[in-house]
């Protein structure tokens, strides 16, 4: 798997090594400018501080430091007094930031890169002469290859690639110590900017912080880091409290849902029992309903009412009533009223049927030759009886 690479990462670097023969003390030009030949960077493992306070070791390989594209990018770059807050020098801010320049004679040996510097502004010249800003630090961009290993016995966490310079800064003390600084003439006494830097660090005003009922003194950046950590701790505590609150709410909601679920299960079981009972009763009810429908249809047909399949029972009953009582008003009448009128209509229809049957039978007898009617048979029986009574005295048969 290829190593991960972070593109175009900005670096402000210096180095620590012995003075090279290519270093030449600063000289004053007729105009009052200062010109010096100095080492500005080198190969090796440089250390950086991560945001969390830990140390990161970045390897600057010879093939990257002495690459022609990298060394050419250092030519004619601006010289600044300290690194600018904006990190890089641009055409828009160079008039404000530039205090000199790097020459075009950029060279290197097996370890260092050398340039000729010229300081042309008075504040930079004064800082160099006073010894407050003789350290050198390059500002550049590079790509970071995230791979670790050991180089010449020195462990590293990542490798710098594609180094491209933006400026060189005059600083109180370079990262690499007193080698990365401008030298004055050989008779002059070199200041120790690293010592000045350390003294400044040691003399930094301490601040007081109150912790757990006691006062402690610490450097401002330590207190600031503690404050950041405390803020983060407070945020995490709030998140934890919110999580606990959400968990309690979720538990209550779960209990409520479980209660609702139990209630629904009880209702479901009750409905299931009712459904089972209805399924047992359904065959008998269906049979009774069919029988009732057939009887109703039979009565309607007897009344001469045409029954459609889509007619409800009450509609059939109303049709039977109107058949027998055409002037009946059934609007708004309830089922009890309709049922009572229907029963009356059916009774009358049955009576009419019986009367009609008798009439039909009489008509049939009258229309059939040789068949005597009941009245005729009655009159004939009476005549026969009278005749027997009249002739009874002539009957000499002994009584038995």
Order of alpha helices (4+ residues) and beta strands (2+ residues): beta-beta-beta-beta-beta-alpha-alpha-beta-alpha-beta-beta-beta-alpha-beta-beta-beta-beta-alpha-beta-beta-alpha-alpha-alpha-alpha
